[in-house]
Amino acid sequence: MSRHSLGLGGPPTPYDPSVSRQPAYQSLRRRHRRFGVRATAVAVGGFLLYVLLSSFVPGLMNTSVSGHLTIGLALGLGQFVLMGVIVWRYLVHTRTQVTPVVRGLRGLVRHHASAERERAAFETRTALREAPRDAPRDEEYRPW
């Protein structure tokens, strides 16, 4: 299945300022921002803990766990695991919390755009009906 058929790709819809006032949009921004702050705090906190333990408790960090594997090396490798977990949680958060709301808002924007096009077409048809018949029309003077 393509990204376009899932409604995830395709041409961007025109900006509609009324969307930013929607409660769903405001809630989406709050949830996304809150998740970003938490994920950043966990990542920076884990790295800072590793650096502080390495600096101030070298005896603990050099303690052998198994063979040549020390606590410091295990915690260093744990940084990769921590980043993997944060990325995985971000993907889950986006799929479950962000994407459904974005699809709804995108549908709202498309609905507003189509209603605006229909209104403009109606006004154009009404204006053409009310125009005097002897007035020159633009299409009579079109080039090839």
Chimera marker file (.cmm) of the C-alpha trace (Angstrom):
<marker_set name="trace">
<marker id="1" x="0.000" y="0.000" z="0.000" r="1" g="1" b="0" radius="0.5"/>
<marker id="2" x="1.409" y="3.391" z="-0.919" r="1" g="1" b="0" radius="0.5"/>
<marker id="3" x="1.754" y="6.355" z="1.386" r="1" g="1" b="0" radius="0.5"/>
<marker id="4" x="-0.618" y="8.303" z="-0.858" r="1" g="1" b="0" radius="0.5"/>
<marker id="5" x="-3.389" y="5.697" z="-0.634" r="1" g="1" b="0" radius="0.5"/>
<marker id="6" x="-3.085" y="5.713" z="3.166" r="1" g="1" b="0" radius="0.5"/>
<marker id="7" x="-3.528" y="9.476" z="3.230" r="1" g="1" b="0" radius="0.5"/>
<marker id="8" x="0.041" y="10.023" z="4.460" r="1" g="1" b="0" radius="0.5"/>
<marker id="9" x="1.508" y="11.516" z="1.309" r="1" g="1" b="0" radius="0.5"/>
<marker id="10" x="0.388" y="13.394" z="-1.726" r="1" g="1" b="0" radius="0.5"/>
<marker id="11" x="0.284" y="17.098" z="-2.369" r="1" g="1" b="0" radius="0.5"/>
<marker id="12" x="0.082" y="19.338" z="0.658" r="1" g="1" b="0" radius="0.5"/>
<marker id="13" x="-3.250" y="20.894" z="1.402" r="1" g="1" b="0" radius="0.5"/>
<marker id="14" x="-3.479" y="24.687" z="1.510" r="1" g="1" b="0" radius="0.5"/>
<marker id="15" x="-2.959" y="26.302" z="4.891" r="1" g="1" b="0" radius="0.5"/>
<marker id="16" x="-6.182" y="27.005" z="6.722" r="1" g="1" b="0" radius="0.5"/>
<marker id="17" x="-5.717" y="29.325" z="9.714" r="1" g="1" b="0" radius="0.5"/>
<marker id="18" x="-8.935" y="28.067" z="11.298" r="1" g="1" b="0" radius="0.5"/>
<marker id="19" x="-7.259" y="24.678" z="11.893" r="1" g="1" b="0" radius="0.5"/>
<marker id="20" x="-4.805" y="26.149" z="14.400" r="1" g="1" b="0" radius="0.5"/>
<marker id="21" x="-7.779" y="27.270" z="16.504" r="1" g="1" b="0" radius="0.5"/>
<marker id="22" x="-9.299" y="23.776" z="16.610" r="1" g="1" b="0" radius="0.5"/>
<marker id="23" x="-9.219" y="22.094" z="20.054" r="1" g="1" b="0" radius="0.5"/>
<marker id="24" x="-7.935" y="18.891" z="18.431" r="1" g="1" b="0" radius="0.5"/>
<marker id="25" x="-4.969" y="20.781" z="16.971" r="1" g="1" b="0" radius="0.5"/>
<marker id="26" x="-4.174" y="22.458" z="20.291" r="1" g="1" b="0" radius="0.5"/>
<marker id="27" x="-4.377" y="19.108" z="22.081" r="1" g="1" b="0" radius="0.5"/>
<marker id="28" x="-2.131" y="17.537" z="19.447" r="1" g="1" b="0" radius="0.5"/>
<marker id="29" x="0.512" y="20.225" z="19.916" r="1" g="1" b="0" radius="0.5"/>
<marker id="30" x="0.413" y="19.856" z="23.716" r="1" g="1" b="0" radius="0.5"/>
<marker id="31" x="0.730" y="16.055" z="23.599" r="1" g="1" b="0" radius="0.5"/>
<marker id="32" x="3.520" y="16.150" z="21.024" r="1" g="1" b="0" radius="0.5"/>
<marker id="33" x="5.436" y="18.815" z="22.946" r="1" g="1" b="0" radius="0.5"/>
<marker id="34" x="5.001" y="16.976" z="26.250" r="1" g="1" b="0" radius="0.5"/>
<marker id="35" x="6.288" y="13.745" z="24.712" r="1" g="1" b="0" radius="0.5"/>
<marker id="36" x="9.275" y="15.546" z="23.200" r="1" g="1" b="0" radius="0.5"/>
<marker id="37" x="10.214" y="17.100" z="26.531" r="1" g="1" b="0" radius="0.5"/>
<marker id="38" x="9.975" y="13.748" z="28.323" r="1" g="1" b="0" radius="0.5"/>
<marker id="39" x="11.987" y="11.894" z="25.689" r="1" g="1" b="0" radius="0.5"/>
<marker id="40" x="14.680" y="14.571" z="25.698" r="1" g="1" b="0" radius="0.5"/>
<marker id="41" x="14.858" y="14.541" z="29.486" r="1" g="1" b="0" radius="0.5"/>
<marker id="42" x="15.264" y="10.752" z="29.568" r="1" g="1" b="0" radius="0.5"/>
<marker id="43" x="17.968" y="10.797" z="26.871" r="1" g="1" b="0" radius="0.5"/>
<marker id="44" x="19.949" y="13.651" z="28.429" r="1" g="1" b="0" radius="0.5"/>
<marker id="45" x="19.447" y="12.254" z="31.931" r="1" g="1" b="0" radius="0.5"/>
<marker id="46" x="20.765" y="8.833" z="30.919" r="1" g="1" b="0" radius="0.5"/>
<marker id="47" x="23.812" y="10.332" z="29.251" r="1" g="1" b="0" radius="0.5"/>
<marker id="48" x="24.453" y="12.702" z="32.148" r="1" g="1" b="0" radius="0.5"/>
<marker id="49" x="24.178" y="9.839" z="34.650" r="1" g="1" b="0" radius="0.5"/>
<marker id="50" x="26.735" y="7.865" z="32.648" r="1" g="1" b="0" radius="0.5"/>
<marker id="51" x="29.155" y="10.807" z="32.490" r="1" g="1" b="0" radius="0.5"/>
<marker id="52" x="28.769" y="11.619" z="36.194" r="1" g="1" b="0" radius="0.5"/>
<marker id="53" x="29.297" y="7.992" z="37.243" r="1" g="1" b="0" radius="0.5"/>
<marker id="54" x="32.377" y="7.790" z="35.006" r="1" g="1" b="0" radius="0.5"/>
<marker id="55" x="33.802" y="10.971" z="36.515" r="1" g="1" b="0" radius="0.5"/>
<marker id="56" x="33.010" y="10.553" z="40.192" r="1" g="1" b="0" radius="0.5"/>
<marker id="57" x="32.767" y="6.764" z="40.764" r="1" g="1" b="0" radius="0.5"/>
<marker id="58" x="35.471" y="5.209" z="38.568" r="1" g="1" b="0" radius="0.5"/>
<marker id="59" x="35.876" y="2.240" z="40.927" r="1" g="1" b="0" radius="0.5"/>
<marker id="60" x="32.253" y="1.217" z="40.371" r="1" g="1" b="0" radius="0.5"/>
<marker id="61" x="32.508" y="1.733" z="36.625" r="1" g="1" b="0" radius="0.5"/>
<marker id="62" x="35.627" y="-0.485" z="36.461" r="1" g="1" b="0" radius="0.5"/>
<marker id="63" x="33.994" y="-3.332" z="38.356" r="1" g="1" b="0" radius="0.5"/>
<marker id="64" x="34.013" y="-6.449" z="36.218" r="1" g="1" b="0" radius="0.5"/>
<marker id="65" x="30.644" y="-8.024" z="35.473" r="1" g="1" b="0" radius="0.5"/>
<marker id="66" x="31.753" y="-10.926" z="33.316" r="1" g="1" b="0" radius="0.5"/>
<marker id="67" x="35.203" y="-11.371" z="31.807" r="1" g="1" b="0" radius="0.5"/>
<marker id="68" x="36.224" y="-8.083" z="30.192" r="1" g="1" b="0" radius="0.5"/>
<marker id="69" x="32.735" y="-6.579" z="30.487" r="1" g="1" b="0" radius="0.5"/>
<marker id="70" x="32.673" y="-3.856" z="33.135" r="1" g="1" b="0" radius="0.5"/>
<marker id="71" x="29.740" y="-1.936" z="34.555" r="1" g="1" b="0" radius="0.5"/>
<marker id="72" x="30.967" y="1.166" z="32.709" r="1" g="1" b="0" radius="0.5"/>
<marker id="73" x="31.072" y="-0.651" z="29.366" r="1" g="1" b="0" radius="0.5"/>
<marker id="74" x="27.637" y="-2.165" z="30.000" r="1" g="1" b="0" radius="0.5"/>
<marker id="75" x="26.190" y="1.264" z="30.842" r="1" g="1" b="0" radius="0.5"/>
<marker id="76" x="27.862" y="2.741" z="27.746" r="1" g="1" b="0" radius="0.5"/>
<marker id="77" x="26.274" y="0.077" z="25.555" r="1" g="1" b="0" radius="0.5"/>
<marker id="78" x="23.043" y="0.712" z="27.420" r="1" g="1" b="0" radius="0.5"/>
<marker id="79" x="23.022" y="4.209" z="25.916" r="1" g="1" b="0" radius="0.5"/>
<marker id="80" x="22.335" y="2.626" z="22.506" r="1" g="1" b="0" radius="0.5"/>
<marker id="81" x="19.529" y="0.570" z="24.005" r="1" g="1" b="0" radius="0.5"/>
<marker id="82" x="18.087" y="3.684" z="25.647" r="1" g="1" b="0" radius="0.5"/>
<marker id="83" x="18.109" y="5.587" z="22.346" r="1" g="1" b="0" radius="0.5"/>
<marker id="84" x="16.475" y="2.618" z="20.610" r="1" g="1" b="0" radius="0.5"/>
<marker id="85" x="13.704" y="2.521" z="23.223" r="1" g="1" b="0" radius="0.5"/>
<marker id="86" x="13.132" y="6.276" z="22.915" r="1" g="1" b="0" radius="0.5"/>
<marker id="87" x="12.892" y="6.049" z="19.110" r="1" g="1" b="0" radius="0.5"/>
<marker id="88" x="10.520" y="3.073" z="19.383" r="1" g="1" b="0" radius="0.5"/>
<marker id="89" x="8.292" y="4.953" z="21.849" r="1" g="1" b="0" radius="0.5"/>
<marker id="90" x="8.323" y="7.996" z="19.556" r="1" g="1" b="0" radius="0.5"/>
<marker id="91" x="7.123" y="5.860" z="16.650" r="1" g="1" b="0" radius="0.5"/>
<marker id="92" x="4.381" y="4.281" z="18.775" r="1" g="1" b="0" radius="0.5"/>
<marker id="93" x="3.338" y="7.713" z="20.072" r="1" g="1" b="0" radius="0.5"/>
<marker id="94" x="3.194" y="9.128" z="16.565" r="1" g="1" b="0" radius="0.5"/>
<marker id="95" x="1.224" y="6.184" z="15.202" r="1" g="1" b="0" radius="0.5"/>
<marker id="96" x="-1.327" y="6.094" z="18.027" r="1" g="1" b="0" radius="0.5"/>
<marker id="97" x="-1.617" y="9.709" z="19.194" r="1" g="1" b="0" radius="0.5"/>
<marker id="98" x="-0.584" y="11.981" z="16.332" r="1" g="1" b="0" radius="0.5"/>
<marker id="99" x="-1.548" y="10.313" z="13.055" r="1" g="1" b="0" radius="0.5"/>
<marker id="100" x="-5.294" y="9.869" z="13.779" r="1" g="1" b="0" radius="0.5"/>
<marker id="101" x="-5.673" y="13.511" z="14.801" r="1" g="1" b="0" radius="0.5"/>
<marker id="102" x="-3.655" y="14.709" z="11.796" r="1" g="1" b="0" radius="0.5"/>
<marker id="103" x="-5.837" y="12.662" z="9.452" r="1" g="1" b="0" radius="0.5"/>
<marker id="104" x="-8.949" y="14.209" z="10.964" r="1" g="1" b="0" radius="0.5"/>
<marker id="105" x="-7.547" y="17.719" z="10.671" r="1" g="1" b="0" radius="0.5"/>
<marker id="106" x="-6.419" y="17.057" z="7.107" r="1" g="1" b="0" radius="0.5"/>
<marker id="107" x="-9.955" y="15.943" z="6.256" r="1" g="1" b="0" radius="0.5"/>
<marker id="108" x="-11.317" y="19.111" z="7.849" r="1" g="1" b="0" radius="0.5"/>
<marker id="109" x="-8.976" y="21.268" z="5.746" r="1" g="1" b="0" radius="0.5"/>
<marker id="110" x="-9.937" y="19.385" z="2.579" r="1" g="1" b="0" radius="0.5"/>
<marker id="111" x="-13.624" y="19.814" z="3.424" r="1" g="1" b="0" radius="0.5"/>
<marker id="112" x="-13.174" y="23.565" z="3.942" r="1" g="1" b="0" radius="0.5"/>
<marker id="113" x="-11.203" y="23.849" z="0.684" r="1" g="1" b="0" radius="0.5"/>
<marker id="114" x="-13.815" y="21.958" z="-1.330" r="1" g="1" b="0" radius="0.5"/>
<marker id="115" x="-16.627" y="24.024" z="0.208" r="1" g="1" b="0" radius="0.5"/>
<marker id="116" x="-14.729" y="27.197" z="-0.709" r="1" g="1" b="0" radius="0.5"/>
<marker id="117" x="-14.261" y="25.970" z="-4.314" r="1" g="1" b="0" radius="0.5"/>
<marker id="118" x="-17.968" y="25.130" z="-4.569" r="1" g="1" b="0" radius="0.5"/>
<marker id="119" x="-18.906" y="28.555" z="-3.199" r="1" g="1" b="0" radius="0.5"/>
<marker id="120" x="-16.592" y="30.297" z="-5.683" r="1" g="1" b="0" radius="0.5"/>
<marker id="121" x="-17.993" y="28.243" z="-8.586" r="1" g="1" b="0" radius="0.5"/>
<marker id="122" x="-21.552" y="29.086" z="-7.520" r="1" g="1" b="0" radius="0.5"/>
<marker id="123" x="-20.733" y="32.796" z="-7.341" r="1" g="1" b="0" radius="0.5"/>
<marker id="124" x="-19.117" y="32.641" z="-10.779" r="1" g="1" b="0" radius="0.5"/>
<marker id="125" x="-22.159" y="30.910" z="-12.303" r="1" g="1" b="0" radius="0.5"/>
<marker id="126" x="-24.484" y="33.419" z="-10.643" r="1" g="1" b="0" radius="0.5"/>
<marker id="127" x="-22.413" y="36.341" z="-11.898" r="1" g="1" b="0" radius="0.5"/>
<marker id="128" x="-22.420" y="34.951" z="-15.466" r="1" g="1" b="0" radius="0.5"/>
<marker id="129" x="-26.214" y="34.574" z="-15.412" r="1" g="1" b="0" radius="0.5"/>
<marker id="130" x="-26.658" y="38.131" z="-14.237" r="1" g="1" b="0" radius="0.5"/>
<marker id="131" x="-24.166" y="39.580" z="-16.744" r="1" g="1" b="0" radius="0.5"/>
<marker id="132" x="-25.691" y="41.391" z="-19.756" r="1" g="1" b="0" radius="0.5"/>
<marker id="133" x="-25.855" y="39.203" z="-22.862" r="1" g="1" b="0" radius="0.5"/>
<marker id="134" x="-24.299" y="41.791" z="-25.189" r="1" g="1" b="0" radius="0.5"/>
<marker id="135" x="-21.182" y="42.212" z="-23.008" r="1" g="1" b="0" radius="0.5"/>
<marker id="136" x="-18.041" y="40.754" z="-24.600" r="1" g="1" b="0" radius="0.5"/>
<marker id="137" x="-16.797" y="37.559" z="-22.994" r="1" g="1" b="0" radius="0.5"/>
<marker id="138" x="-13.186" y="36.726" z="-22.333" r="1" g="1" b="0" radius="0.5"/>
<marker id="139" x="-13.348" y="33.378" z="-24.122" r="1" g="1" b="0" radius="0.5"/>
<marker id="140" x="-14.182" y="35.085" z="-27.449" r="1" g="1" b="0" radius="0.5"/>
<marker id="141" x="-10.753" y="36.714" z="-27.502" r="1" g="1" b="0" radius="0.5"/>
<marker id="142" x="-8.643" y="33.751" z="-26.419" r="1" g="1" b="0" radius="0.5"/>
<marker id="143" x="-5.497" y="32.963" z="-28.407" r="1" g="1" b="0" radius="0.5"/>
<marker id="144" x="-5.075" y="29.609" z="-30.069" r="1" g="1" b="0" radius="0.5"/>
<link id1="1" id2="2" r="1" g="1" b="0" radius="0.2"/>
<link id1="2" id2="3" r="1" g="1" b="0" radius="0.2"/>
<link id1="3" id2="4" r="1" g="1" b="0" radius="0.2"/>
<link id1="4" id2="5" r="1" g="1" b="0" radius="0.2"/>
<link id1="5" id2="6" r="1" g="1" b="0" radius="0.2"/>
<link id1="6" id2="7" r="1" g="1" b="0" radius="0.2"/>
<link id1="7" id2="8" r="1" g="1" b="0" radius="0.2"/>
<link id1="8" id2="9" r="1" g="1" b="0" radius="0.2"/>
<link id1="9" id2="10" r="1" g="1" b="0" radius="0.2"/>
<link id1="10" id2="11" r="1" g="1" b="0" radius="0.2"/>
<link id1="11" id2="12" r="1" g="1" b="0" radius="0.2"/>
<link id1="12" id2="13" r="1" g="1" b="0" radius="0.2"/>
<link id1="13" id2="14" r="1" g="1" b="0" radius="0.2"/>
<link id1="14" id2="15" r="1" g="1" b="0" radius="0.2"/>
<link id1="15" id2="16" r="1" g="1" b="0" radius="0.2"/>
<link id1="16" id2="17" r="1" g="1" b="0" radius="0.2"/>
<link id1="17" id2="18" r="1" g="1" b="0" radius="0.2"/>
<link id1="18" id2="19" r="1" g="1" b="0" radius="0.2"/>
<link id1="19" id2="20" r="1" g="1" b="0" radius="0.2"/>
<link id1="20" id2="21" r="1" g="1" b="0" radius="0.2"/>
<link id1="21" id2="22" r="1" g="1" b="0" radius="0.2"/>
<link id1="22" id2="23" r="1" g="1" b="0" radius="0.2"/>
<link id1="23" id2="24" r="1" g="1" b="0" radius="0.2"/>
<link id1="24" id2="25" r="1" g="1" b="0" radius="0.2"/>
<link id1="25" id2="26" r="1" g="1" b="0" radius="0.2"/>
<link id1="26" id2="27" r="1" g="1" b="0" radius="0.2"/>
<link id1="27" id2="28" r="1" g="1" b="0" radius="0.2"/>
<link id1="28" id2="29" r="1" g="1" b="0" radius="0.2"/>
<link id1="29" id2="30" r="1" g="1" b="0" radius="0.2"/>
<link id1="30" id2="31" r="1" g="1" b="0" radius="0.2"/>
<link id1="31" id2="32" r="1" g="1" b="0" radius="0.2"/>
<link id1="32" id2="33" r="1" g="1" b="0" radius="0.2"/>
<link id1="33" id2="34" r="1" g="1" b="0" radius="0.2"/>
<link id1="34" id2="35" r="1" g="1" b="0" radius="0.2"/>
<link id1="35" id2="36" r="1" g="1" b="0" radius="0.2"/>
<link id1="36" id2="37" r="1" g="1" b="0" radius="0.2"/>
<link id1="37" id2="38" r="1" g="1" b="0" radius="0.2"/>
<link id1="38" id2="39" r="1" g="1" b="0" radius="0.2"/>
<link id1="39" id2="40" r="1" g="1" b="0" radius="0.2"/>
<link id1="40" id2="41" r="1" g="1" b="0" radius="0.2"/>
<link id1="41" id2="42" r="1" g="1" b="0" radius="0.2"/>
<link id1="42" id2="43" r="1" g="1" b="0" radius="0.2"/>
<link id1="43" id2="44" r="1" g="1" b="0" radius="0.2"/>
<link id1="44" id2="45" r="1" g="1" b="0" radius="0.2"/>
<link id1="45" id2="46" r="1" g="1" b="0" radius="0.2"/>
<link id1="46" id2="47" r="1" g="1" b="0" radius="0.2"/>
<link id1="47" id2="48" r="1" g="1" b="0" radius="0.2"/>
<link id1="48" id2="49" r="1" g="1" b="0" radius="0.2"/>
<link id1="49" id2="50" r="1" g="1" b="0" radius="0.2"/>
<link id1="50" id2="51" r="1" g="1" b="0" radius="0.2"/>
<link id1="51" id2="52" r="1" g="1" b="0" radius="0.2"/>
<link id1="52" id2="53" r="1" g="1" b="0" radius="0.2"/>
<link id1="53" id2="54" r="1" g="1" b="0" radius="0.2"/>
<link id1="54" id2="55" r="1" g="1" b="0" radius="0.2"/>
<link id1="55" id2="56" r="1" g="1" b="0" radius="0.2"/>
<link id1="56" id2="57" r="1" g="1" b="0" radius="0.2"/>
<link id1="57" id2="58" r="1" g="1" b="0" radius="0.2"/>
<link id1="58" id2="59" r="1" g="1" b="0" radius="0.2"/>
<link id1="59" id2="60" r="1" g="1" b="0" radius="0.2"/>
<link id1="60" id2="61" r="1" g="1" b="0" radius="0.2"/>
<link id1="61" id2="62" r="1" g="1" b="0" radius="0.2"/>
<link id1="62" id2="63" r="1" g="1" b="0" radius="0.2"/>
<link id1="63" id2="64" r="1" g="1" b="0" radius="0.2"/>
<link id1="64" id2="65" r="1" g="1" b="0" radius="0.2"/>
<link id1="65" id2="66" r="1" g="1" b="0" radius="0.2"/>
<link id1="66" id2="67" r="1" g="1" b="0" radius="0.2"/>
<link id1="67" id2="68" r="1" g="1" b="0" radius="0.2"/>
<link id1="68" id2="69" r="1" g="1" b="0" radius="0.2"/>
<link id1="69" id2="70" r="1" g="1" b="0" radius="0.2"/>
<link id1="70" id2="71" r="1" g="1" b="0" radius="0.2"/>
<link id1="71" id2="72" r="1" g="1" b="0" radius="0.2"/>
<link id1="72" id2="73" r="1" g="1" b="0" radius="0.2"/>
<link id1="73" id2="74" r="1" g="1" b="0" radius="0.2"/>
<link id1="74" id2="75" r="1" g="1" b="0" radius="0.2"/>
<link id1="75" id2="76" r="1" g="1" b="0" radius="0.2"/>
<link id1="76" id2="77" r="1" g="1" b="0" radius="0.2"/>
<link id1="77" id2="78" r="1" g="1" b="0" radius="0.2"/>
<link id1="78" id2="79" r="1" g="1" b="0" radius="0.2"/>
<link id1="79" id2="80" r="1" g="1" b="0" radius="0.2"/>
<link id1="80" id2="81" r="1" g="1" b="0" radius="0.2"/>
<link id1="81" id2="82" r="1" g="1" b="0" radius="0.2"/>
<link id1="82" id2="83" r="1" g="1" b="0" radius="0.2"/>
<link id1="83" id2="84" r="1" g="1" b="0" radius="0.2"/>
<link id1="84" id2="85" r="1" g="1" b="0" radius="0.2"/>
<link id1="85" id2="86" r="1" g="1" b="0" radius="0.2"/>
<link id1="86" id2="87" r="1" g="1" b="0" radius="0.2"/>
<link id1="87" id2="88" r="1" g="1" b="0" radius="0.2"/>
<link id1="88" id2="89" r="1" g="1" b="0" radius="0.2"/>
<link id1="89" id2="90" r="1" g="1" b="0" radius="0.2"/>
<link id1="90" id2="91" r="1" g="1" b="0" radius="0.2"/>
<link id1="91" id2="92" r="1" g="1" b="0" radius="0.2"/>
<link id1="92" id2="93" r="1" g="1" b="0" radius="0.2"/>
<link id1="93" id2="94" r="1" g="1" b="0" radius="0.2"/>
<link id1="94" id2="95" r="1" g="1" b="0" radius="0.2"/>
<link id1="95" id2="96" r="1" g="1" b="0" radius="0.2"/>
<link id1="96" id2="97" r="1" g="1" b="0" radius="0.2"/>
<link id1="97" id2="98" r="1" g="1" b="0" radius="0.2"/>
<link id1="98" id2="99" r="1" g="1" b="0" radius="0.2"/>
<link id1="99" id2="100" r="1" g="1" b="0" radius="0.2"/>
<link id1="100" id2="101" r="1" g="1" b="0" radius="0.2"/>
<link id1="101" id2="102" r="1" g="1" b="0" radius="0.2"/>
<link id1="102" id2="103" r="1" g="1" b="0" radius="0.2"/>
<link id1="103" id2="104" r="1" g="1" b="0" radius="0.2"/>
<link id1="104" id2="105" r="1" g="1" b="0" radius="0.2"/>
<link id1="105" id2="106" r="1" g="1" b="0" radius="0.2"/>
<link id1="106" id2="107" r="1" g="1" b="0" radius="0.2"/>
<link id1="107" id2="108" r="1" g="1" b="0" radius="0.2"/>
<link id1="108" id2="109" r="1" g="1" b="0" radius="0.2"/>
<link id1="109" id2="110" r="1" g="1" b="0" radius="0.2"/>
<link id1="110" id2="111" r="1" g="1" b="0" radius="0.2"/>
<link id1="111" id2="112" r="1" g="1" b="0" radius="0.2"/>
<link id1="112" id2="113" r="1" g="1" b="0" radius="0.2"/>
<link id1="113" id2="114" r="1" g="1" b="0" radius="0.2"/>
<link id1="114" id2="115" r="1" g="1" b="0" radius="0.2"/>
<link id1="115" id2="116" r="1" g="1" b="0" radius="0.2"/>
<link id1="116" id2="117" r="1" g="1" b="0" radius="0.2"/>
<link id1="117" id2="118" r="1" g="1" b="0" radius="0.2"/>
<link id1="118" id2="119" r="1" g="1" b="0" radius="0.2"/>
<link id1="119" id2="120" r="1" g="1" b="0" radius="0.2"/>
<link id1="120" id2="121" r="1" g="1" b="0" radius="0.2"/>
<link id1="121" id2="122" r="1" g="1" b="0" radius="0.2"/>
<link id1="122" id2="123" r="1" g="1" b="0" radius="0.2"/>
<link id1="123" id2="124" r="1" g="1" b="0" radius="0.2"/>
<link id1="124" id2="125" r="1" g="1" b="0" radius="0.2"/>
<link id1="125" id2="126" r="1" g="1" b="0" radius="0.2"/>
<link id1="126" id2="127" r="1" g="1" b="0" radius="0.2"/>
<link id1="127" id2="128" r="1" g="1" b="0" radius="0.2"/>
<link id1="128" id2="129" r="1" g="1" b="0" radius="0.2"/>
<link id1="129" id2="130" r="1" g="1" b="0" radius="0.2"/>
<link id1="130" id2="131" r="1" g="1" b="0" radius="0.2"/>
<link id1="131" id2="132" r="1" g="1" b="0" radius="0.2"/>
<link id1="132" id2="133" r="1" g="1" b="0" radius="0.2"/>
<link id1="133" id2="134" r="1" g="1" b="0" radius="0.2"/>
<link id1="134" id2="135" r="1" g="1" b="0" radius="0.2"/>
<link id1="135" id2="136" r="1" g="1" b="0" radius="0.2"/>
<link id1="136" id2="137" r="1" g="1" b="0" radius="0.2"/>
<link id1="137" id2="138" r="1" g="1" b="0" radius="0.2"/>
<link id1="138" id2="139" r="1" g="1" b="0" radius="0.2"/>
<link id1="139" id2="140" r="1" g="1" b="0" radius="0.2"/>
<link id1="140" id2="141" r="1" g="1" b="0" radius="0.2"/>
<link id1="141" id2="142" r="1" g="1" b="0" radius="0.2"/>
<link id1="142" id2="143" r="1" g="1" b="0" radius="0.2"/>
<link id1="143" id2="144" r="1" g="1" b="0" radius="0.2"/>
</marker_set>
